[in-house]
Amino acid sequence: MEGLIILLPVALFLGLLGLGAFLWSLRSGQYDDMAGAAERILVDEDEPEE
């Protein structure tokens, strides 16, 4: 029972920390262009564009 006194606030803190990191990544544009990087790897930059 005494372990819950320590583990419950730690779990809540870590959950809020993860939520904050996720919200920060949304605001900073981490998920704006999901298909761009996947398509960019297929383009050969050495070839001149026609």
C-alpha positions as CSV (number, residue, x, y, z in Angstrom):
1,M,0.0,0.0,0.0
2,E,2.9,2.3,0.7
3,G,4.2,1.8,-2.8
4,L,1.1,3.3,-4.3
5,I,1.9,6.6,-2.5
6,I,5.0,6.8,-4.6
7,L,4.0,5.0,-7.8
8,L,0.7,6.9,-8.4
9,P,2.2,10.4,-8.6
10,V,5.2,9.0,-10.7
11,A,2.8,7.4,-13.1
12,L,0.7,10.5,-13.4
13,F,3.8,12.7,-14.0
14,L,5.1,10.4,-16.7
15,G,1.7,10.3,-18.4
16,L,1.5,14.1,-18.4
17,L,5.1,14.3,-19.6
18,G,4.3,12.0,-22.6
19,L,1.1,14.0,-23.3
20,G,3.1,17.2,-23.3
21,A,5.7,15.8,-25.6
22,F,3.0,14.6,-28.0
23,L,1.3,18.0,-28.0
24,W,4.6,19.7,-28.5
25,S,5.4,17.5,-31.6
26,L,1.9,18.4,-33.0
27,R,2.5,22.1,-32.6
28,S,6.0,22.0,-34.1
29,G,4.8,20.3,-37.3
30,Q,6.3,16.8,-36.9
31,Y,3.3,15.2,-38.6
32,D,2.6,17.7,-41.4
33,D,4.0,15.9,-44.4
34,M,3.8,12.2,-43.7
35,A,4.0,11.1,-47.4
36,G,6.7,13.6,-48.4
37,A,9.7,11.7,-46.9
38,A,8.5,8.4,-48.3
39,E,8.2,9.8,-51.8
40,R,11.4,11.8,-51.5
41,I,13.5,8.7,-51.1
42,L,12.4,7.4,-54.5
43,V,13.6,10.5,-56.4
44,D,17.1,10.3,-57.7
45,E,18.7,13.7,-57.2
46,D,21.6,13.0,-59.6
47,E,19.3,12.9,-62.7
48,P,18.4,16.3,-64.3
49,E,14.7,17.0,-64.3
50,E,13.2,17.2,-67.8
